[in-house]
């Protein structure tokens, strides 16, 4: 459906005039579905358009999303460049207490985790949480910090804390599911729940959570997605 909407938008006018949010959302959807080779050129195109037009809003927002994609693809140096670009561009037109800077800090937290630096990840996450109103906001704003807290706790060997955060993330993601059959956020929360249960030696519960995570990812973004592959690999490792 999203791809069809993007195709209609492109057919309606020159590519540089396609709505930035449409192309950015499409690029992110491609990436989440495991189609990285198609997503990365779209991110690069949007950044080039924003830079050519000297549009700080476009560059700042696109670099923020692209940083996450590059981090998940393992391109950490490029992801660091992108999040630094995003922070600088956003700071040129937003007040310092704007919620987008909480997202910047959460991306920095993810990068620190990817680099195996959970303590630094926790510092960035705490800075993000200071900028967010507690208990409010959309699904990403509520679930993402809990997911990061669970991932940090797992890396630090804090098994009880990891289980508590993953359980909370799963509950919030289910709450926001509504009438939708699946969501990436619920898949991510269930994946971490399974990992936390596995770390505590509860193999049966871990298998159940990982199977549910796999189903969420396959339904929401397809069987080739990174989330689905992670859930599949963890399930294969279960006794």
C-alpha positions as CSV (number, residue, x, y, z in Angstrom):
1,X,0.0,0.0,0.0
2,X,2.8,2.4,0.9
3,X,4.7,1.5,-2.2
4,X,1.6,2.2,-4.3
5,X,1.1,5.6,-2.7
6,X,4.8,6.5,-3.3
7,X,4.5,5.4,-7.0
8,X,1.4,7.7,-7.4
9,X,3.3,10.6,-5.9
10,X,6.3,10.1,-8.2
11,X,4.0,9.9,-11.2
12,X,2.4,13.1,-10.3
13,X,5.5,15.3,-10.5
14,X,9.3,15.5,-10.7
15,X,11.1,13.4,-8.1
16,X,12.5,16.4,-6.3
17,X,9.0,17.6,-5.7
18,X,7.7,14.4,-4.2
19,X,6.6,15.0,-0.6
20,X,9.6,14.5,1.7
21,X,7.7,12.7,4.3
22,X,6.3,10.3,1.7
23,X,9.7,9.3,0.4
24,X,11.2,9.2,3.9
25,X,8.4,6.9,5.2
26,X,8.8,4.7,2.1
27,X,12.5,4.5,2.6
28,X,12.1,3.5,6.2
29,X,9.4,0.9,5.3
30,X,11.7,-0.6,2.7
31,X,14.5,-0.8,5.3
32,X,12.3,-2.4,7.9
33,X,11.2,-5.0,5.3
34,X,14.8,-6.0,4.7
35,X,15.1,-4.2,1.3
36,X,18.2,-2.2,2.3
37,X,19.6,-1.9,-1.2
38,X,16.4,0.0,-2.2
39,X,16.1,2.1,1.0
40,X,19.6,3.5,1.2
41,X,19.5,5.4,-2.2
42,X,16.2,7.0,-1.2
43,X,17.8,8.3,2.1
44,X,20.8,9.6,0.1
45,X,18.5,11.3,-2.4
46,X,16.5,13.1,0.3
47,X,19.6,14.3,2.0
48,X,21.0,15.6,-1.3
49,X,17.8,17.4,-2.1
50,X,17.7,19.0,1.4
51,X,21.4,20.0,1.2
52,X,20.9,21.5,-2.3
53,X,17.9,23.5,-1.1
54,X,19.7,24.5,2.1
55,X,16.7,23.0,3.9
56,X,17.7,22.3,7.5
57,X,14.4,20.8,8.4
58,X,14.6,18.1,5.7
59,X,18.3,17.3,6.3
60,X,17.8,17.2,10.1
61,X,14.7,14.9,10.0
62,X,16.0,12.6,7.2
63,X,19.4,12.2,8.8
64,X,17.8,11.2,12.0
65,X,15.9,8.3,10.3
66,X,18.8,7.4,8.1
67,X,21.1,7.2,11.1
68,X,19.0,4.4,12.6
69,X,18.9,2.5,9.3
70,X,22.7,2.7,8.9
71,X,23.2,1.6,12.5
72,X,21.0,-1.4,12.0
73,X,22.9,-2.2,8.8
74,X,26.1,-2.2,10.8
75,X,27.5,1.0,9.2
76,X,28.3,2.7,12.6
77,X,30.7,5.4,11.4
78,X,28.2,6.6,8.8
79,X,25.4,6.4,11.4
80,X,27.5,8.6,13.7
81,X,28.0,11.2,10.9
82,X,24.3,11.2,10.2
83,X,23.2,11.7,13.8
84,X,25.7,14.5,14.2
85,X,24.4,16.1,11.1
86,X,20.8,15.7,12.3
87,X,21.6,17.3,15.7
88,X,23.3,20.3,14.1
89,X,20.6,20.9,11.5
90,X,17.8,20.6,14.0
91,X,19.5,22.9,16.4
92,X,19.6,25.6,13.7
93,X,15.8,26.1,13.9
94,X,14.4,24.3,16.9
95,X,14.4,25.3,20.6
96,X,16.7,23.2,22.7
97,X,13.8,21.6,24.6
98,X,12.1,20.3,21.5
99,X,11.1,16.6,21.7
100,X,13.1,15.8,18.5
101,X,16.3,16.2,20.6
102,X,15.1,13.3,22.8
103,X,14.9,11.2,19.6
104,X,18.5,12.3,18.8
105,X,19.6,11.1,22.2
106,X,17.8,7.8,21.8
107,X,19.6,7.2,18.4
108,X,22.9,8.0,20.2
109,X,21.9,5.4,22.8
110,X,21.3,2.8,20.0
111,X,24.6,3.5,18.5
112,X,26.4,3.1,21.8
113,X,24.6,-0.3,22.3
114,X,25.7,-1.3,18.8
115,X,29.3,-0.4,19.7
116,X,29.0,-2.6,22.9
117,X,29.0,0.5,25.2
118,X,25.9,0.0,27.4
119,X,26.9,2.5,30.1
120,X,27.3,5.2,27.5
121,X,24.0,4.1,26.0
122,X,22.3,4.5,29.4
123,X,23.7,8.1,29.8
124,X,22.2,9.1,26.4
125,X,18.9,7.4,27.2
126,X,18.7,9.3,30.5
127,X,19.2,12.5,28.7
128,X,16.4,11.6,26.3
129,X,14.0,10.7,29.1
130,X,14.7,14.1,30.7
131,X,13.3,15.7,27.6
132,X,10.2,13.5,27.4
133,X,7.0,14.0,29.4
134,X,6.4,10.9,31.4
135,X,3.6,8.6,30.3
136,X,2.6,10.7,27.3
137,X,3.1,10.5,23.6
138,X,2.6,8.1,20.7
139,X,3.7,4.5,20.6
140,X,7.3,5.2,19.5
141,X,7.7,7.8,22.2
142,X,6.5,5.4,25.0
143,X,7.8,2.0,23.7
144,X,11.3,3.0,22.4
145,X,12.7,4.1,25.7
146,X,11.5,0.9,27.4
147,X,13.0,-1.2,24.6
148,X,16.3,0.6,25.0
149,X,16.2,0.2,28.8
150,X,15.7,-3.6,28.3
151,X,18.6,-3.8,25.8
152,X,20.9,-1.9,28.0
153,X,20.1,-4.0,31.0
154,X,20.7,-7.2,29.0
155,X,24.1,-6.0,27.9
156,X,25.0,-5.1,31.5
157,X,23.8,-8.5,32.8
158,X,20.9,-7.0,34.7
159,X,18.5,-9.8,34.0
160,X,15.7,-8.8,36.4
161,X,15.7,-5.2,35.1
162,X,15.8,-6.4,31.5
163,X,12.7,-8.6,32.1
164,X,10.8,-5.8,33.8
165,X,11.5,-3.3,31.0
166,X,10.7,-5.8,28.3
167,X,7.5,-6.8,30.0
168,X,6.5,-3.1,30.3
169,X,7.4,-2.5,26.6
170,X,5.3,-5.4,25.5
171,X,2.3,-4.2,27.5
172,X,2.6,-0.6,26.1
173,X,3.0,-2.0,22.5
174,X,-0.1,-4.2,22.9
175,X,-2.0,-1.2,24.3
176,X,-1.2,0.9,21.2
177,X,-1.9,-2.0,18.8
178,X,-5.6,-1.1,18.7
179,X,-7.3,-2.7,15.6
180,X,-4.1,-3.3,13.8
181,X,-3.1,-7.0,13.4
182,X,0.6,-6.4,14.1
183,X,3.3,-3.8,14.6
184,X,7.1,-3.6,14.5
185,X,7.1,-2.1,18.0
186,X,5.3,-5.2,19.5
187,X,7.7,-7.4,17.6
188,X,10.7,-5.6,19.0
189,X,9.2,-5.7,22.6
190,X,8.5,-9.5,22.3
191,X,11.9,-10.2,20.9
192,X,13.5,-8.5,23.9
193,X,11.1,-10.3,26.2
194,X,12.2,-13.6,24.8
195,X,15.8,-12.7,25.2
196,X,15.3,-11.6,28.8
197,X,13.4,-14.8,29.6
198,X,16.2,-16.8,28.0
199,X,18.8,-15.0,30.1
200,X,16.8,-16.0,33.2
201,X,16.7,-19.6,32.1
202,X,13.0,-19.8,31.2
203,X,13.4,-21.5,27.9
204,X,9.7,-22.4,27.4
205,X,8.6,-18.7,27.9
206,X,11.4,-17.5,25.7
207,X,10.3,-19.8,22.9
208,X,6.7,-18.5,23.1
209,X,7.8,-14.9,23.1
210,X,10.2,-15.3,20.2
211,X,7.5,-17.2,18.2
212,X,5.1,-14.3,18.8
213,X,7.8,-11.8,17.9
214,X,8.5,-13.6,14.6
215,X,4.8,-13.6,13.8
216,X,4.6,-9.8,14.4
217,X,7.6,-9.0,12.3
218,X,6.4,-11.3,9.4
219,X,3.0,-9.7,9.4
220,X,4.1,-6.1,9.9
221,X,7.2,-5.9,7.6
222,X,7.7,-9.3,6.0
223,X,9.7,-12.5,6.5
224,X,12.9,-10.9,5.1
225,X,13.0,-8.1,7.7
226,X,15.8,-7.8,10.1
227,X,13.5,-8.4,13.1
228,X,12.1,-11.5,11.6
229,X,15.5,-12.9,10.9
230,X,16.7,-12.1,14.4
231,X,13.6,-13.9,15.9
232,X,14.2,-16.8,13.6
233,X,17.8,-17.2,14.6
234,X,17.1,-17.0,18.3
235,X,14.3,-19.6,18.0
236,X,16.8,-21.9,16.2
237,X,19.1,-21.5,19.2
238,X,16.5,-22.6,21.7
239,X,16.9,-26.0,23.3
